Amino acid sequence: MDVIGRKHGGWKWSWPWLGLLLSIGAGSGGFLAGGWLALRWGQPTLIPTDPTPTANTSNPLEPSTVIPPGQLIYNVRTAPPTTYNPQLQATVNQMVDWVQQQGLPLPALSITLMDVTQPDRPQIAGYQQQEFRYPASVVKLFWLTTFLAYQQAGLISPKGQIDLRAMMQQSSNDAASAVVDAITGTESGAELSPALLAQWRQDRERLNHFFRGAGYGYLNLKHKNFPIYSLGQEEPQGRELQLRGGVAQPSRNQLTTWQTARLLYEIYTLQAVSPRVSQEIQTLIERPADLAGFLGANLPPDATVMGKEGQTSTTRHDGVIITRTDGRLAYILVVFGDDPAYSADDQFLPALSRLSWQAMNRFHP
């Protein structure tokens, strides 16, 4: 059997065809050599009885992470073998120049641009793409992937039906809160004693362990987004506030545009958890191209957009997979604007999207 087509711009693979690729790649020295694809197509795995320490050099405050037993680890063990592309970098530079001309603060900007038209040979460029920033609702893309992995493994029993579409399409914090609770077995509530808080905090760390154990390096995904109306909370209270370390210098979720682009790449190429789950994620994150104020806005009808945006009073972010309906163009663009000036500017993301679309269409007419 052969490649059997695309689902929302991603690839559908047949397992006999995959086996042939592995056998060819193992002896050819190509991109499959070294088990690259074999590692990426493994199922999420449970950590065995003995905890496994994993090196973490991305954050000096956390030199190592011990993954407790019984926790699920993401199946994609290595980052994609991207190649730096000067043409893409020129496009990123053009976007940065536009932002600077608008008087927006460059220190608060991060961009990752990845050409995935040839999905086995992704090309990349970026600007401050390894800077950690508060991701706002973009974090829900990571929670969704983790939830579906735990669900596939039979490790969660959520109370009632969780509306994943509401979490991704309407960015519902209430649905996201239920997802976090289902993955971690925790619930929001009143303050806890130090001993109970320590265990509760460790359970929340499952959200970080899932990706850190698979080579994503440092990231922080363990804090819920607020307001959560079902809890009657506009801001974190009780144990949620304890988890943040208080009001003065709170711990916050942290991601980079590169980490976000990597996950989008794995979703696009049907590697995230499983082909079936990747296709489900694609369906849940497909959105109208005219979503005002974000990437993809005002693109032509032959553009398909999948992704997750996030906005607070101090941030405006987006991460998208954009494909052309003829199948001859596909790229990932992630932009974080981590400053109130970006939040207030509903034109900056659409403008960067138009610049990248025009450039990518020149590269792939």
Disulfide bonds with the S-S distance in Angstrom:
none
